[in-house]
């Protein structure tokens, strides 16, 4: 088998997707997840230090992002585990949204 035949077979197996590109996208998504978690924690700590309250806005966005990510994974992979994780994150997102609205209205 020649080099070109091996490359052609590899392209067919991977549906013409570049394996390196997929790995870079996976690494970038993981880095984005952890950096956004770190930024939310940093903002929350600063908020607590200066106002003695934790800002829920960034956590609301973070869990909304996770909800969408796991919903997409569920619809693409059809794994029930992904649905349960998405529903858990959705519950947290709804709770944080309710707290945010209560804070805006001055009831909390």
C-alpha positions as a printed NumPy array, in Angstrom:
array([[  0.   ,   0.   ,   0.   ],
       [  1.394,   3.364,  -0.988],
       [  1.447,   6.457,   1.154],
       [ -1.328,   8.047,  -0.939],
       [ -3.546,   4.962,  -0.566],
       [ -3.076,   4.997,   3.201],
       [ -3.94 ,   8.706,   3.346],
       [ -7.006,   8.167,   1.162],
       [ -8.214,   5.309,   3.349],
       [ -7.646,   7.413,   6.466],
       [ -9.673,  10.286,   4.959],
       [-12.527,   7.935,   4.155],
       [-12.513,   6.5  ,   7.684],
       [-12.528,   9.977,   9.226],
       [-15.153,  11.39 ,   6.81 ],
       [-12.584,  13.802,   5.335],
       [-11.955,  15.342,   8.757],
       [ -8.429,  16.187,   9.753],
       [ -7.573,  14.263,  12.936],
       [ -5.109,  16.943,  14.011],
       [ -7.766,  19.632,  13.557],
       [-10.239,  17.631,  15.668],
       [ -7.657,  17.216,  18.437],
       [ -6.867,  20.944,  18.407],
       [-10.586,  21.776,  18.639],
       [-10.969,  19.362,  21.566],
       [ -7.975,  20.886,  23.354],
       [ -9.275,  24.408,  22.718],
       [-12.732,  23.513,  24.072],
       [-11.202,  22.007,  27.211],
       [ -9.004,  25.083,  27.739],
       [-12.015,  27.373,  27.226],
       [-14.045,  25.408,  29.778],
       [-11.382,  25.547,  32.48 ],
       [-10.48 ,  29.171,  31.832],
       [-14.13 ,  30.252,  31.984],
       [-14.528,  28.343,  35.253],
       [-11.436,  30.092,  36.612],
       [-12.695,  33.5  ,  35.493],
       [-16.071,  32.897,  37.149],
       [-14.328,  31.902,  40.373],
       [-12.081,  34.977,  40.183],
       [-15.026,  37.331,  39.623],
       [-16.946,  35.698,  42.463],
       [-14.017,  36.073,  44.859],
       [-13.547,  39.742,  43.927],
       [-17.262,  40.333,  44.279],
       [-17.249,  38.748,  47.737],
       [-14.229,  40.753,  48.861],
       [-15.665,  44.118,  47.79 ],
       [-19.416,  43.671,  48.24 ],
       [-19.795,  40.644,  50.555],
       [-22.11 ,  39.168,  47.896],
       [-21.41 ,  36.602,  45.228],
       [-22.253,  37.673,  41.706],
       [-24.452,  35.014,  40.126],
       [-24.408,  36.46 ,  36.613],
       [-21.166,  34.821,  35.527],
       [-22.182,  31.465,  37.048],
       [-25.549,  31.707,  35.317],
       [-23.793,  32.148,  31.96 ],
       [-21.285,  29.38 ,  32.764],
       [-23.994,  26.825,  33.572],
       [-26.059,  27.975,  30.586],
       [-23.033,  27.285,  28.4  ],
       [-22.609,  23.825,  29.935],
       [-26.302,  23.085,  29.423],
       [-26.043,  23.882,  25.728],
       [-22.795,  21.895,  25.342],
       [-24.27 ,  18.751,  26.899],
       [-27.546,  19.113,  24.982],
       [-25.583,  19.203,  21.734],
       [-23.563,  16.165,  22.849],
       [-26.787,  14.312,  23.68 ],
       [-28.417,  15.084,  20.333],
       [-25.27 ,  14.124,  18.41 ],
       [-24.294,  10.982,  20.373],
       [-27.71 ,   9.875,  21.709],
       [-26.178,   8.958,  25.082],
       [-28.591,   9.149,  27.999],
       [-25.792,  10.183,  30.364],
       [-25.311,  13.416,  28.414],
       [-29.038,  14.181,  28.751],
       [-28.982,  13.698,  32.525],
       [-25.932,  15.928,  32.891],
       [-27.597,  18.564,  30.672],
       [-30.753,  18.436,  32.804],
       [-28.676,  18.857,  35.97 ],
       [-26.909,  21.869,  34.53 ],
       [-30.25 ,  23.232,  33.333],
       [-31.656,  22.999,  36.869],
       [-28.657,  24.925,  38.22 ],
       [-29.034,  27.498,  35.423],
       [-32.733,  27.996,  36.241],
       [-31.965,  28.369,  39.947],
       [-29.244,  30.932,  39.274],
       [-31.531,  32.812,  36.877],
       [-34.21 ,  33.   ,  39.571],
       [-31.664,  34.313,  42.096],
       [-30.438,  36.872,  39.545],
       [-33.98 ,  38.112,  38.905],
       [-34.668,  38.319,  42.645],
       [-31.466,  40.328,  43.092],
       [-32.481,  42.707,  40.287],
       [-35.892,  43.296,  41.828],
       [-34.37 ,  43.893,  45.273],
       [-36.096,  40.915,  46.912],
       [-32.844,  39.187,  47.733]])
